[in-house]
Amino acid sequence: MNNNHTQKTITLAGGGLVGSLLALVLARKGYQIDVFESRPDLRKVDISAGKSINLALANRGIKPLQELGLMNDIEKMLIAMRCRLIHVDGQADNFQAYGQGAHEVIYSISRGELNGYLMTQAELTGKVNFYFEHRLTEVDLAKNQLSLNVNNKNVIHHFQQLMGTDGANSLVRKAILKQNKSHTNYQNDEQLLDHSYKELVIKANTKGQHKLDKNALHIWPRGNFMIIALPNLDGSFTVTLFLPAKGLKSNAQKDNISFSELLNNEQLNIFFDDNFSELKPFINNLEDDFFTNPIGRLATIKCAPWSFSNKALILGDAAHAVVPFHGQGMNCGFEDCDLINQLLPNANDLSSDFDWQQFFQTIEQQRKINSDAIADMAIENYIEMRSSVLQADFLLKKQCAFKIQQWFPKRFSPRYAMVMFEHRPYCEALKLGEIHKEMLNELCDNINDVEQLNRVMAEKLLDKYQL
Ligand SMILES: Cc1cc2nc3c(=O)[nH]c(=O)nc-3n(C[C@H](O)[C@H](O)[C@H](O)COP(=O)(O)OP(=O)(O)OC[C@H]3O[C@@H](n4cnc5c(N)ncnc54)[C@H](O)[C@@H]3O)c2cc1C
């Protein structure tokens, strides 16, 4: 493959959400971009199977899109989700607001539409070439060389700088880590969650409308497992069941069910009748979809270093895949692109001795501490979503946190709000959240209603923790 090296060219491996946004960011800075993507062009071929069909876009992800002037177009793709709507069979639906301000909203968006839109915007710069059905098979960092499978033929591409946005199973990450085994900060942690997921659908009604409240993220929490549903613009909902991959045979409890016990229609129907009897009639093609759609695995990846020499850097899920329970994986990857946008000089201003190695290390320094933090908070949030949302103690503390925020808006913001609606670094949200936990434990020790919350004591604790 021939490269025109008279222009500053950056090679990207992976044209998913992060790769496509990164290509646009770099092209707007004047770089020439080649993106190698293993899948066909998702604007022409439906390739959604197995990947979440929609996802939650939040303020952190919106910021770089806004700065690139894309939000006017993207707004048309969004459905606002203003609260959690908790469904417990036989009980009235329970609304749990995400925040207290009108701006405290998250948005459901189609993964494919957003990805396709970002690809088109990147191409419109005239500086980005997407090479679809070009699967990276080997990364040779010593020779600045990629091997690609194209129509079953091996094609070699030479790169100047490589950015790996090839997702959680990143080959670029593996190559970087292989070169860095003796690095002082070497880390290669890949924690597979013991829960997996399966996507189902609630179709629109005959008038093309949503069958459930469309401005909410719906949750059916059931202790050790849960279902969530996010709205789509066509009136449907994407429904995701999160369940242990394998059960513990020694434990015969009802909520110990797992994917490995749902092997035929009878078992599936009993499981849904027992746990989701009010939801079940809404789900279309339950049996077919359940046994046709793949089971998705979920993992947390924490690794270091993220770069090799002045040659290669990883970003997005390739560097920091997180489990989806805070709805922040893509948002976090978009923040990576935002930082690149802020710190990388324009191609025209790039000196011939620009220190790429230092630049890559700066990106890692600023981002890793934050991606590690959101990884931990995402795991915690799974327990909150599937179980805590049903507990009186959790709900009281949530109300009290809102109350403290109303009393002292400049000094206190609940952790969920810090993560979802603010731009404060994730690591700060994690740290402050720990302090908030201690405060709320103390404040809620002897009360059972938010009206009993002691304002003077709350202020004293804010002073004590210097908030
Ligand atoms: C069930 C679920 C729900 C989620 N919900 C949310 C949510 O609500 N909000 C949120 O912010 N995040 C969410 N996420 C996380 C989000 O999907 C990811 O963080 C995001 O997709 C990361 O983007 P990426 O471009 O880094 O990786 P990916 O989206 O995985 O893209 C990687 C790209 O690289 C390509 N590729 C991979 N290997 C190769 C190769 N060898 N050669 C060439 N190309 C290759 C792939 O085809 C793909 O196009 C969710 C994830 C899951 C699984």
The ligand as an ORCA input file, in Angstrom:
! r2SCAN-3c Opt
* xyz 0 1
  C     -24.214     -3.515     26.083
  C     -23.401     -2.249     26.024
  C     -23.998     -1.042     26.295
  C     -23.262      0.135     26.268
  N     -23.864      1.305     26.575
  C     -23.158      2.447     26.593
  C     -23.787      3.682     26.902
  O     -24.975      3.743     27.174
  N     -23.021      4.821     26.900
  C     -21.687      4.795     26.612
  O     -21.047      5.855     26.653
  N     -21.070      3.627     26.316
  C     -21.762      2.473     26.292
  N     -21.149      1.291     25.972
  C     -19.700      1.300     25.705
  C     -19.419      1.691     24.258
  O     -20.070      0.802     23.405
  C     -17.930      1.668     24.005
  O     -17.233      2.347     25.019
  C     -17.601      2.309     22.672
  O     -18.197      1.579     21.642
  C     -16.101      2.380     22.479
  O     -15.818      2.821     21.198
  P     -14.469      2.374     20.478
  O     -14.505      3.021     19.129
  O     -13.328      2.593     21.366
  O     -14.604      0.798     20.334
  P     -15.629     -0.012     19.420
  O     -16.938      0.655     19.389
  O     -15.555     -1.427     19.879
  O     -15.006      0.108     17.971
  C     -13.827     -0.567     17.604
  C     -13.793     -0.666     16.101
  O     -12.589     -1.292     15.699
  C     -12.868     -2.286     14.748
  N     -11.850     -3.326     14.869
  C     -11.676     -4.182     15.909
  N     -10.645     -5.016     15.651
  C     -10.165     -4.645     14.434
  C      -9.110     -5.139     13.607
  N      -8.349     -6.192     13.985
  N      -8.893     -4.538     12.418
  C      -9.650     -3.474     12.027
  N     -10.674     -2.999     12.746
  C     -10.919     -3.567     13.939
  C     -14.253     -2.788     15.107
  O     -14.889     -3.392     13.996
  C     -14.937     -1.495     15.537
  O     -15.524     -0.825     14.461
  C     -21.869      0.098     25.963
  C     -21.266     -1.118     25.672
  C     -22.017     -2.277     25.702
  C     -21.338     -3.579     25.390
*
